[in-house]
């Protein structure tokens, strides 16, 4: 197992030990459900209560760059903070949902995965449907030019073909105002 994968496992175990609900999202999650690609950061959605900040900081401060004030700001604003493992420079981008139904859905609908057998213990990864919709939302926010985001979407649609909850994806894509992109991606994914 690589040092990066070991670090992901340690971080997930820490979040679990602190009773912090969490799920892996982003490119790491799309790689778990679709076509793997290299990424330098691991995105998480985590519901971090304010009373857990000190324990999280204490557990990581000797081996990571971690700023408790950034965590507190993220909790207050519903934004992200990051943690960097100093030995590997692996970065965790942690999004803290605040009145965000989409982020909470990611946690509630998450699926256990060993990332294709790469991890010794399963981790909670956002569902393929939620990954497709969130990647489409990021694709739109980025001006619809990110080839990586689009490729991630197509990869998940192709690999998970026949196993996706299409009705759920269409409904949530409509709520996120990316239904047109979903229709385009589904059509493109089915061409090959």
Secondary structure as UniProt FT lines:
FT   HELIX           3..17
FT   TURN            18..19
FT   STRAND          21..25
FT   HELIX           26..33
FT   STRAND          41..47
FT   HELIX           50..52
FT   HELIX           53..60
FT   TURN            61..63
FT   STRAND          64..65
FT   HELIX           68..77
FT   STRAND          80..85
FT   TURN            86..88
FT   STRAND          91..95
FT   HELIX           101..108
FT   STRAND          111..113
FT   TURN            115..118
FT   STRAND          123..125
FT   HELIX           128..141
FT   TURN            142..143
FT   HELIX           147..159
FT   TURN            160..163
FT   HELIX           166..175
FT   TURN            176..177
FT   HELIX           179..190
//
